[in-house]
């Protein structure tokens, strides 16, 4: 064997030894796959990963139109949760009763078909929780801050616990709806409740609302909010009562001629989820959701209060006549109607004085 042959043989032997050593340290031959690195269809080892948790579906239904602060505030709620709990929730917002009819929201929340809704005190009372009836009465609550602070007080906490036990709902706070005024298709002098005699005043279809319409001196006519614009346009009703921001968002100024500034109800809607949803959340998720609810309420309340201060000029620019009645005459007549009827039989003792004495909660500073 010549030198060239010896050199070639040495190289081949070295290569063979190298492959053998590599096979030993790899735990097997090059043809054998490790159990922890099963080849994929492309031949690349699959990565060992924990499957991503599916986001929690969280449906919210509201009767408010997309341009309403209540609807916009729901996106503040969503954005806060998405920021602080990224990927954990799939929050779906359905405005204008596009998912659930207004009169079916309460049941849908109970049945967990939706996971959050705005619930009025009137609806709670209609479903048997009569303790909140004072909140539905004219001239009882004095301001948005008082309405908000209620739920941070001892009375509010008692009510929230009772609501949880009776309906399976978790109260997260109350958003300001606005101070209700009267909106008419025609113009006429309105100074006292007697001037509303015979006026077909649209009220939401619930007994507490109907009584308020009567207490104001009008002829209350139940009608769903979704039918309200057409009812005013066609003359099915003569007027309606809503806060000014709602009037603007729903464009009722297109089908009315006069706003009577009665200030008859400082109104709100309670932000609720159901216990089935709430109890399924981790403590961290509950904490963030409660914080998100407060952000919702702040955003809504600040903007609605600001709007109410500026909207009189807006409605005047649209040609509406703004009139100011005798508020003492309205207040006396309305409260007298409540206090001398069965509507007040379930009111907590001295409720008006109790509400007036509730200190403003720090969370409820909205400039009101």
BAVEXVO-43646 format. One record per residue: y, z, x of N, C-alpha, C in turn. Coordinates in steps of 0.2 Angstrom, whole numbers, plus 5000, padded with zeros to 4 digits. Each point is the difference from the previous one (the first is absolute). Layout:
N
YZXYZXYZX
...
! end
This chain:
368
499450005004500650004996500650005004
500449954999500650005005500650054997
500550005004500550054998500349994994
500149944998500349984993499650034995
499349995000499650024995500050074999
500050045006500050075000500650034997
500649975001500650024997500049994992
499749944998500049994993499550054996
499550015004499550054997500350074999
500450025005500350075000500550004994
500449954999500550004995499750004993
499449974999499750004994499750074998
499750035006499750074999500650054998
500649995003500550044999500350004993
500049944997500249994993499550034995
499449995002499450034996500150084999
500150035006500150075001500650024996
500649965000500650024997499950004992
499649954997499950004993499550064998
499650025004499550054999500450074999
500550015005500450065000500450004994
500349954998500550004994499650014994
499449985000499550014994499950074999
499850045006499950074999500650044998
500649995003500550044998500349984993
499849944997500249984994499650034994
499450035003499550034995499549954997
500049945003499549954998500249935003
499649954997500249935003500649974996
500249955003500649964997499849984993
499449994998499849974993500050064995
500050065002499950064996500750034997
500150014994500650024997500050084999
500550035002500150074999500150014992
499750064998500050014992500750014998
500550035005500650014998500549945000
499749945002500549945000499649944997
499850014994499749954997500449935000
499749955002500449945000500249974993
500649984999500349974994499749935000
500249964995499849934999500349965006
500550025002500449965006499750025007
499550065000499850025006500450055003
500550024997500450065003499850064997
500050065004499850064998500550034994
499750024994500450034995500350075002
500650014998500350075002499850054995
499950065002499850064996500750034997
500149994993500650024997499950044994
500450044998499950034993500449964995
499649994994500349954995500750034998
500549964999500650024997500050034993
500350054998500050034994500449964995
499749994994500349954995500650044997
500649975000500650034997499950024993
500350064998500050034993500449954996
499749984995500449964995500450054996
500749984999500450054997500549964995
499849994994500449964995500650044997
500649975000500550044996500349954995
500050034994500349964994500750034998
500449964998500750024997500249954995
500450024995500349964996500749975002
500250035006500749985002500049935003
500549964999500049935003500150005007
499949955004500049995007500750035003
500549984996500750025003500250074999
499650044996500250074999499850045006
500450055000500050055006499350035000
499750014994499350035000499549965003
500149934999499549965003500149995008
500750005002500149995007499850075003
500150054997499850075003499250005002
499649974996499349995001499849975006
500549955002499849975007500350045006
500450054998500250055005499450045001
499750024995499450045000499449975004
499949944998499549965004500249995007
500649985002500249995007499950075004
500150054997500050075004499250015001
499649994995499350015001499749955005
500249945000499749955004500250025007
500650025001500350025007499650065003
499950054996499750065002499350015000
499749964996499349994999499749935000
500249975006499849925000499349994999
499949954995499349974999499650054995
500350054998499650054996500049994993
500649964998500149994992500149934999
499849984994500249934998500450014993
500650015001500450024995500349944996
499849994993500249954996500450024995
500649974999500550014996500149954994
500050024994500049964994500650024996
500549965000500650014996500049974993
500550014996500049974993499450004996
499650065001499450014996499549945001
500049975006499649945001499350015001
499850065001499350025001499850044994
500350054998499950054994500550004995
499949994994500650014995500350075000
500650004998500350075001499750054996
499749994994499750054997499350025002
499849965005499350015002500050045007
500650005003500050035007499750075001
500250044995499750075000499350005000
499749974996499250005000499749965006
500449955002499749975007500150045006
500550055000500050055005499550055000
499850024993499550054999499349975002
499949944999499449965001499949985007
500550015004500149975007500049935001
500249964994500149935001500649985004
500550055000500550005004500150075004
500350005006500050065003500750035001
500549974997500650035000500449974994
500550044997500449984995500650044999
500549984997500650044998499850024992
500050074999499850024994500650044997
500249994994500650034997499850074997
500550044999499850074997499949984992
500349954998499849984993499349984999
499749975005499349985000499550065000
500250055005499650065001500050044993
500650004997500150044994499549964994
500149945000499649964995499250015001
499850025006499350015001499850075000
500550044998499850074999500350055004
500449985005500350055005500750014998
500150054995500650004996500550055004
499750035005500550045004500649975003
499949935001500549965003500549974995
499950024994500449974995500850015001
500250065003500750005001500349955004
499649975005500349945004500149944996
499750004994500149944996500650004995
500350065000500550024995500749985003
500449984995500749985002500450065002
500449995006500550055002499750075003
499350005002499750065003500150005007
499749945004500150005007500749975002
500350035005500749995001500149955006
499549995004500149955006499449985003
500049955004499449975004499750065005
500450035003499850065005499650054996
500350024994499650054996499349984998
500049934998499349974998499550005006
500349985006499650005006499850075002
500450055000499950075003499550034995
500049984994499550044995499350005003
499849955003499349995003499950045006
500550035003499950045006500150084998
500150014994500150074997499450034998
500050064998499450034998499849974993
500449994996499949964994499649945001
500349965004499849935001499350005003
499950055005499350015003499550024995
500250044995499550024994499949944996
500549964999499949944996499549955003
500149995007499649955004499350025000
499950075000499350025000499749994993
500350014995499849994993499849934999
500549965002499949925000499349985003
499950035006499449985004499450024996
500050064997499450034997499949964993
500549984997500049974993499849925001
500349975004500049935001499649975006
500050055005499749975007500549965003
500750025000500549965003500350055006
500249975005500350045005500849985000
500450044999500749995000500350005007
500449945002500350005006500750005000
500350014994500850015000500249964994
500750004999500349964994500549965003
500049944998500549955002500549994994
500750005002500549994995500049934997
500050004993500049944996500749984999
500450054999500749994998500350044994
500650004999500350044994500149944995
499650014994500049954995500750004996
500149934999500649994996499849954994
500449994995499849954995500349935001
499649954998500249935002499949974993
500649974997499949974994500249925000
499749974995500149924999500749994998
500350044997500749994997500450065002
500749994998500550055002500250044994
500050065000500350044995500250075002
500450044997500250065002499550055000
499850035005499450055000500350075004
500250054996500350065002499550064999
499650004995499650054998499349974998
499550044999499349984998500149974993
500450024996500149974993500249925001
500349985005500249935001499449965001
499450035002499449965001499549994994
500350034995499549994994499949934998
499349994999499849934998499949955006
500250025006499949965006499250005002
499749945001499350005002500050015007
499850065003500150015007499350005002
499849955005499450005003499850065004
499450034999499850065004499349985002
499850035006499349995002499550034995
499449974999499650024995499650065001
500450065000499750075000500450044996
499650054997500450054995500650035003
500050025007500550045003500649955000
499949945001500649955001500249994993
499649994995500249994993500550054997
499850075002500450054998500750005003
500049985007500650005003500549954996
499749944999500449954996500350034994
499650034996500250034994500650065001
499950045005500550055002500649975002
500049945003500749975001500349974994
499750004995500349974993499849934998
499549975004499949934999499350004996
499849934999499449994997499549975005
499650055003499649985006499549954998
499949955004499549944999499650005007
499350014999499650005006499849935002
500149995007499949935003499950015007
499549965002499850005008500549975004
500150035006500549985004500049925002
499449985000499949925001500249964995
500150034994500349964994500750014999
500350045004500750034998500549945001
500049965005500549955001500049954994
499449984998500049954994500250044994
499850064999500250044994500850004999
500350015006500850005000500249934998
499749955003500249935000500049974993
499450024996499949984994500350044994
500250065002500250054995499550044996
499450005003499550054997500250075001
500450015005500350075001500849995001
500350054999500850005000500250035007
499650045003500250035007499450035003
500150035006499550035004500350055004
499650055003500350055004499650005007
500449995005499750005007500650025005
499850025006500550015005500349935002
500650005003500349945002499749965005
499650035005499749965005499449964997
499750034995499549964996500349944996
500550024997500449944996500249945004
500250025006500249945005499349975002
499550035002499449975003499749964995
500050024994499649964994500549954997
500650005002500549954998500250014992
500050064998500150014993500849994998
500449995006500749984998500149934998
499449965000500149944998499949994992
499750064997499950004993500350064997
500550035003500350064996500849995002
500450044996500749995000500350075001
499750055000500350075000499650055003
500250045005499750065002500450064999
499650054996500350064998499850065005
500450035004499850045005499950074997
499450014997499850064997499750055005
499849985006499750045005499550054997
499649974995499650054996499350025003
499849975005499450035003500049985008
499950055004499949995007499250005000
499849945002499349984999499749995007
499350015000499749995006499349974998
499649985006499349994999499650035006
499550034998499650045005499549965004
500050005006499649965005499350045000
499549964998499350034999499549965003
499550035004499449975001499450044996
499449985000499550044997499650045005
499750064997499750045005499449975003
499749954997499449975003500249965006
500649975000500349975006500250055005
500450054998500350055004499550045004
499550024996499550055003499549965005
500049935000499649965004500449995007
500650025001500449995006499950055005
500149995006500050055005500650045000
500150065003500650045000500649965003
499849965005500649965003500249944995
499549974997500249954995500450034994
499850064998500450034994500750025003
500150025006500650025003500549945000
499749945002500449945001500249984993
499550004995500249974994500550044996
500050075001500550044997500749995003
500049995007500649985003500349934998
499549954999500249944997500350004993
499750054996500350014994500750025000
500250055004500650025001500549955002
499849955005500449955002500149954994
499549994996500149964994500650034995
499950064999500550044996500750005003
500150015006500650005003500349935000
499649955001500349935000500249984993
499650014995500149994993500750044998
500050065001500550044997500749995003
500049995007500649985003500349944997
499649955000500249934997500250004993
499650044996500250004993500650044998
500150055004500750044999500649965002
499949965006500549965002500249954995
499449974998500149944995500450034994
499850064997500350024994500850015001
500250025006500750015002500449935000
499649955001500349935001499949954994
499650024996499849954995500449994994
500450054999500549994994500449945001
500349995006500449945002499649944999
499450005002499549945000500049984993
499850044995499949994993500749974997
500550035002500749984998500149935002
499849985006500149935002499549954997
499550034996499649954996500250004993
500650034999500350004993499850054995
499650055003499850054995500650054999
500050034994500550064999499750065001
500350045004499850075002500450054996
499650044996500450054996499750075001
500450054999499950075002500050044993
499550034998500050044994500250075001
500050044995500150075000499350035002
500050025007499350035003499950064997
500450054998499950064997499749994993
500249954997499849994993499249985000
499949955005499349985001499650065003
500250045005499650055003499850054994
500550024996499950054995499549984995
500149944998499649974995499249995002
500049985006499349985003499650075001
500350045003499750075002499850044994
500549994995499850044993499449974997
500049935000499449974997499350025004
500050015006499450025004499950074998
500550055001499950074999499850024993
500149964995499850014993499549964998
499549985004499549954998499350035004
499549974998499350025003500049975008
500549965001500049975007500150055005
500350064998500150055005499650065000
499549994995499550064999499650025006
499849955004499650015006500450005007
500750004999500450015006499950075003
500050005007499950075003500650044998
500050074999500550044999500649995004
500649994998500650005004500049945005
499749954998499949945005500749975002
500550004996500649975002500350045005
500050074999500350045005499550005007
499450004999499549995006500249945004
500149944997500149945003500750015004
500550024997500650015003500050055006
499550045000500050055005499649985006
499749955000499649975005500449985006
499950035006500449985006499849935002
500549965003499949935002499550015006
499549965000499550005005500349955006
499950025006500349965006499849924999
499449994998499849934999500349964995
500450044996500449974994500749995000
500249995006500849995002500149924999
500249984995500149934999500749984999
500550055001500749984998500250014993
499550034996500250014993500250064998
! end
